[in-house]
Amino acid sequence: EVALIAQQAHELGWDAPIVGSDSWGSAELMNLCGEDCVGQFFSTHYAAAGATGATKEFIDRYNDKYGYVPDDVGALTWDTMLIIQKAIQDCGEITGDIAIDRACVRESLAAIKDFEGITGTMTFTEEGDPIKCAVIVKISESGEFEFYQQVCLEEQEFIKESGTKVLDHVKALSGKLGENIQINRIARFEIGEG
C-alpha cells in the first residue's frame, strides 16, 4: 500500500516529504514504489546503508548467505536470538523444570540493561518493553535506505521545561514521588497550520 499511497500523493500534487513507519523497510519497496519513494523518510530499527562494526559484519554475512541485505525484521530476529541467549546464560544452570526455567529467563530478560545489538543499544522494562532509539532513514537516489537521524526520546528536551531532557525530568519526578517511573510509550504531536 505504501507504493500506491506515495504514487497517488504525487499525482495529486503533494510535494512535501512523506514519512512512513518501519513497514516501509521491505526489500521489495523500491521495486513497487520506484521514484515516488526516493527522498522519502521512514522510522525503523536500523539502516543497512553505511553500517559499521558488528552491524556491517552481520549484514555482510547475511548477504553472503541469502543473497540480499537483511531488512529490519532480519536484524531484529538476530538481536532477539542474542538477547534470549544472554538471558539463558544469565540464568546459569537450566534445571529442566519448565516453570523454574521460564521464570528465570523472564527475570533475566527484564534485567538486561544496555544490550548492544545490531539494531542499537536497548534496555528492557519490567514489562518486557525495550527502551531504545529510533532510526530515521532517507531513501537515496539509488533506492538505498540511508541513515538520516537517530531519535532518542529520553534525550529530547522536555517541552514543558526548557533546558531539561525527558530522562532528567523522569528521574527528578521519580525521586520526588518515591516511585520508579518508566516511559513505555509516547505520542508527540505538533500542532500548526494546515
C-alpha positions as CSV (number, residue, x, y, z in Angstrom):
1,E,0.0,0.0,0.0
2,V,3.0,2.3,0.5
3,A,3.7,2.4,-3.2
4,L,0.1,3.3,-4.0
5,I,-0.1,6.0,-1.4
6,A,3.1,7.7,-2.5
7,Q,2.1,7.5,-6.2
8,Q,-1.3,8.9,-5.5
9,A,0.1,11.7,-3.3
10,H,2.4,12.8,-6.1
11,E,-0.3,12.5,-8.7
12,L,-2.4,14.9,-6.6
13,G,0.4,17.4,-6.4
14,W,1.9,16.6,-3.0
15,D,5.5,17.8,-3.0
16,A,6.3,17.7,0.8
17,P,8.2,14.8,2.3
18,I,6.2,11.7,3.2
19,V,7.2,10.0,6.4
20,G,6.4,6.3,6.9
21,S,6.8,3.6,9.6
22,D,9.0,0.6,9.8
23,S,6.6,-1.2,7.4
24,W,8.4,0.7,4.6
25,G,11.7,-1.2,5.3
26,S,10.8,-4.1,3.0
27,A,13.4,-5.2,0.3
28,E,10.5,-5.0,-2.2
29,L,9.6,-1.4,-1.5
30,M,11.7,0.2,-4.3
31,N,10.6,-2.4,-6.9
32,L,7.0,-1.4,-6.1
33,C,7.3,2.3,-5.4
34,G,10.2,3.5,-7.6
35,E,10.8,7.2,-8.0
36,D,7.8,8.0,-5.8
37,C,9.7,6.8,-2.7
38,V,13.0,8.4,-3.5
39,G,13.8,11.2,-1.0
40,Q,11.1,10.0,1.5
41,F,11.7,9.1,5.1
42,F,10.6,6.3,7.5
43,S,11.3,5.3,11.1
44,T,12.8,1.9,11.6
45,H,15.2,0.0,13.8
46,Y,18.4,0.2,11.8
47,A,19.9,1.4,8.5
48,A,21.9,-1.0,6.4
49,A,23.5,1.5,4.1
50,G,26.6,2.9,5.7
51,A,26.5,0.5,8.6
52,T,29.8,-0.1,10.5
53,G,31.2,-2.6,13.1
54,A,29.1,-5.6,14.2
55,T,26.1,-4.3,12.2
56,K,28.2,-4.3,9.0
57,E,29.6,-7.7,9.8
58,F,26.1,-9.1,10.3
59,I,24.8,-7.5,7.0
60,D,27.8,-8.9,5.1
61,R,27.4,-12.5,6.5
62,Y,23.6,-12.4,5.8
63,N,24.0,-11.1,2.3
64,D,26.7,-13.7,1.5
65,K,24.4,-16.5,2.7
66,Y,21.0,-15.3,1.4
67,G,21.9,-13.0,-1.5
68,Y,20.3,-9.8,-0.2
69,V,20.7,-7.2,2.5
70,P,18.6,-8.0,5.6
71,D,15.6,-5.8,6.4
72,D,14.9,-4.7,9.9
73,V,12.9,-7.9,10.6
74,G,16.1,-9.9,9.9
75,A,18.2,-7.6,12.1
76,L,15.6,-7.7,14.9
77,T,15.4,-11.5,14.7
78,W,19.2,-11.7,15.1
79,D,19.0,-9.4,18.1
80,T,16.2,-11.4,19.6
81,M,18.2,-14.6,19.4
82,L,21.2,-12.9,21.1
83,I,19.0,-11.5,23.8
84,I,17.4,-14.9,24.5
85,Q,20.9,-16.5,24.6
86,K,22.1,-13.8,27.1
87,A,19.0,-14.4,29.3
88,I,19.5,-18.1,29.3
89,Q,23.3,-17.7,30.1
90,D,22.5,-15.3,32.9
91,C,20.2,-17.9,34.5
92,G,23.2,-20.1,35.0
93,E,22.2,-23.7,35.0
94,I,19.0,-24.8,33.4
95,T,17.1,-27.1,35.8
96,G,14.8,-28.9,33.4
97,D,11.8,-27.7,35.4
98,I,9.9,-25.6,32.9
99,A,8.2,-23.3,35.5
100,I,11.5,-22.5,37.2
101,D,13.5,-22.1,34.0
102,R,10.7,-20.0,32.4
103,A,10.7,-17.7,35.5
104,C,14.5,-17.4,35.4
105,V,14.6,-16.5,31.7
106,R,11.8,-13.9,32.2
107,E,13.6,-12.3,35.1
108,S,16.9,-12.3,33.2
109,L,15.2,-10.6,30.2
110,A,13.8,-7.9,32.4
111,A,17.2,-7.3,34.0
112,I,19.0,-6.7,30.7
113,K,20.5,-3.3,30.6
114,D,22.4,-1.6,27.7
115,F,22.4,-4.6,25.4
116,E,24.4,-3.8,22.3
117,G,22.5,-5.3,19.4
118,I,22.6,-5.0,15.6
119,T,19.7,-2.6,15.8
120,G,21.2,-0.4,18.6
121,T,21.5,-0.3,22.4
122,M,18.5,-1.4,24.4
123,T,17.4,-1.8,27.9
124,F,14.2,-3.7,28.9
125,T,11.5,-2.6,31.3
126,E,10.0,-4.9,33.9
127,E,7.1,-5.4,31.4
128,G,9.5,-6.6,28.7
129,D,9.3,-3.5,26.5
130,P,12.6,-2.3,25.0
131,I,13.8,1.2,25.6
132,K,15.8,2.2,22.5
133,C,16.3,4.9,20.0
134,A,14.5,5.0,16.6
135,V,16.4,5.4,13.4
136,I,15.1,7.7,10.7
137,V,16.0,6.6,7.2
138,K,16.0,8.5,4.0
139,I,15.6,6.7,0.7
140,S,18.5,7.7,-1.5
141,E,18.5,8.3,-5.3
142,S,19.8,4.8,-5.8
143,G,17.0,3.4,-3.6
144,E,19.1,2.5,-0.6
145,F,17.8,3.1,2.9
146,E,20.4,5.5,4.3
147,F,20.8,6.6,7.9
148,Y,19.4,10.1,8.3
149,Q,19.0,10.7,12.1
150,Q,18.7,8.8,15.4
151,V,15.8,9.9,17.7
152,C,16.0,9.0,21.4
153,L,13.0,10.0,23.4
154,E,14.9,10.2,26.7
155,E,17.5,12.6,25.2
156,Q,14.9,15.0,23.8
157,E,14.0,18.3,25.5
158,F,11.0,18.1,27.8
159,I,8.6,20.5,26.2
160,K,7.1,21.8,29.4
161,E,10.6,22.6,31.0
162,S,13.0,24.2,28.6
163,G,16.6,23.0,29.0
164,T,15.6,19.7,30.7
165,K,15.8,16.4,29.0
166,V,12.9,13.9,29.3
167,L,15.2,11.4,31.2
168,D,16.2,14.1,33.7
169,H,12.6,15.1,34.3
170,V,11.6,11.5,34.8
171,K,14.4,10.9,37.3
172,A,13.5,14.1,39.2
173,L,9.8,13.1,39.3
174,S,10.7,9.5,40.4
175,G,12.8,10.9,43.3
176,K,10.1,13.4,44.3
177,L,7.3,10.7,44.3
178,G,9.5,7.9,45.6
179,E,8.4,5.7,42.7
180,N,10.4,4.2,39.8
181,I,8.8,5.8,36.8
182,Q,9.5,4.4,33.3
183,I,8.3,5.6,30.0
184,N,6.9,2.7,27.9
185,R,5.2,4.6,25.1
186,I,4.8,8.1,23.9
187,A,3.0,10.1,21.3
188,R,4.1,13.5,20.3
189,F,2.0,15.8,18.1
190,E,2.9,19.1,16.6
191,I,0.1,21.4,16.0
192,G,0.4,24.0,13.4
193,E,-1.1,25.5,10.2
194,G,-2.6,23.2,7.6
